[in-house]
Amino acid sequence: MHYTKKDIEELERVKRLNIINSISGIKPANLIGSVDNKGNANVAIFSSVVHLGSSPALLGFVIRPTGEVPRNTYDNIMATDKYTINHVTDGFTKKAHYTSAKFDKDVSEFEKCGLTPEYLEGFKAPFVKESKIKIGLTFKEGIPIKLNGTMLMIGEIEHLIVPDEALAKNGYINLSTASTAGISGLNSYYQLNKIDDYPYARPHELPEFN
Ligand SMILES: Cc1cc2nc3c(=O)[nH]c(=O)nc-3n(C[C@H](O)[C@H](O)[C@H](O)COP(=O)(O)O)c2cc1C
């Protein structure tokens, strides 16, 4: 199959959405936890989390902040500045998926989807107890992407929780050991199997390829 730009534009809407959402390959599966000013906890699945830099330690994710439907995650981050990013493991992909349903603001996705909010002393936003790798962030900057009305939300890491058995001495995190799942498109979940580690690649240190 070969689609040109014109073919893509002429595809039926849902098919186009599915193809274009899948074509970038495996995306990270994360639940973003947030809280409003009244203390109502919120959690929703996001596949667009991306590393932006290590010093300062920055992560971004893409959100569509406005439109016909309210975006609780966006509103809560704007109100409190704090949020959490929690890896979905292969053991609770179904629960994680259903957090994407459009629940009313006063309904807790935690409760509806069988997930457990967990709090760190002194940090407002809820973590997801069922996750093994969890990150607490402070919102720093929102960069509007004018092309499609989305927003790149940038946060700085305040807390990082990683199981000891998944963390190597050099800092590498083994996602297979942590049972972290991956996402394709908007509804397919994958298990991750680590293939290998390779050293920093230098032009004069190439191995034999065979
Ligand atoms: C697999 C999957 C990945 C998603 N990734 C994103 C994303 O990266 N950005 C986004 O704005 N919405 C994403 N969504 C949609 C949100 O989960 C959905 O809009 C949710 O209702 C938002 O909840 P909130 O209103 O509590 O913020 C995704 C949905 C699914 C099923």
The ligand as an SDF file (V2000), in Angstrom:
LIG
                    3D

 31 33  0  0  0  0  0  0  0  0999 V2000
   -4.2850    5.3410   23.7640 C   0  0  0  0  0  0  0  0  0  0  0  0
   -4.7110    6.7680   23.9640 C   0  0  0  0  0  0  0  0  0  0  0  0
   -3.7800    7.7900   23.9230 C   0  0  0  0  0  0  0  0  0  0  0  0
   -4.1540    9.1410   24.1070 C   0  0  0  0  0  0  0  0  0  0  0  0
   -3.2050   10.1230   24.0460 N   0  0  0  0  0  0  0  0  0  0  0  0
   -3.5790   11.4230   24.1400 C   0  0  0  0  0  0  0  0  0  0  0  0
   -2.6070   12.4680   24.0240 C   0  0  0  0  0  0  0  0  0  0  0  0
   -1.4190   12.2340   23.8720 O   0  0  0  0  0  0  0  0  0  0  0  0
   -3.0700   13.7650   24.0950 N   0  0  0  0  0  0  0  0  0  0  0  0
   -4.3930   14.0660   24.2930 C   0  0  0  0  0  0  0  0  0  0  0  0
   -4.7510   15.2620   24.3270 O   0  0  0  0  0  0  0  0  0  0  0  0
   -5.3170   13.0900   24.4510 N   0  0  0  0  0  0  0  0  0  0  0  0
   -4.9370   11.7860   24.3730 C   0  0  0  0  0  0  0  0  0  0  0  0
   -5.8640   10.7930   24.5180 N   0  0  0  0  0  0  0  0  0  0  0  0
   -7.2480   11.1740   24.8550 C   0  0  0  0  0  0  0  0  0  0  0  0
   -7.4380   11.4030   26.3530 C   0  0  0  0  0  0  0  0  0  0  0  0
   -7.1060   10.2490   27.1160 O   0  0  0  0  0  0  0  0  0  0  0  0
   -8.9200   11.7500   26.6120 C   0  0  0  0  0  0  0  0  0  0  0  0
   -9.2360   12.9240   25.8970 O   0  0  0  0  0  0  0  0  0  0  0  0
   -9.2590   11.9240   28.0670 C   0  0  0  0  0  0  0  0  0  0  0  0
  -10.6560   11.9680   28.1830 O   0  0  0  0  0  0  0  0  0  0  0  0
   -8.6980   13.1860   28.6600 C   0  0  0  0  0  0  0  0  0  0  0  0
   -9.1420   13.2150   29.9950 O   0  0  0  0  0  0  0  0  0  0  0  0
   -9.3080   14.5440   30.8350 P   0  0  0  0  0  0  0  0  0  0  0  0
  -10.5100   15.2930   30.2830 O   0  0  0  0  0  0  0  0  0  0  0  0
   -9.5140   14.0290   32.2100 O   0  0  0  0  0  0  0  0  0  0  0  0
   -8.0600   15.3160   30.6700 O   0  0  0  0  0  0  0  0  0  0  0  0
   -5.5100    9.4580   24.3410 C   0  0  0  0  0  0  0  0  0  0  0  0
   -6.4590    8.4250   24.3970 C   0  0  0  0  0  0  0  0  0  0  0  0
   -6.0700    7.0950   24.2110 C   0  0  0  0  0  0  0  0  0  0  0  0
   -7.1120    5.9950   24.2660 C   0  0  0  0  0  0  0  0  0  0  0  0
  1  2  1  0
  2  3  1  0
  2 30  2  0
  3  4  2  0
  4  5  1  0
  4 28  1  0
  5  6  2  0
  6  7  1  0
  6 13  1  0
  7  8  2  0
  7  9  1  0
  9 10  1  0
 10 11  2  0
 10 12  1  0
 12 13  2  0
 13 14  1  0
 14 15  1  0
 14 28  1  0
 15 16  1  0
 16 17  1  0
 16 18  1  0
 18 19  1  0
 18 20  1  0
 20 21  1  0
 20 22  1  0
 22 23  1  0
 23 24  1  0
 24 25  2  0
 24 26  1  0
 24 27  1  0
 28 29  2  0
 29 30  1  0
 30 31  1  0
M  END
$$$$
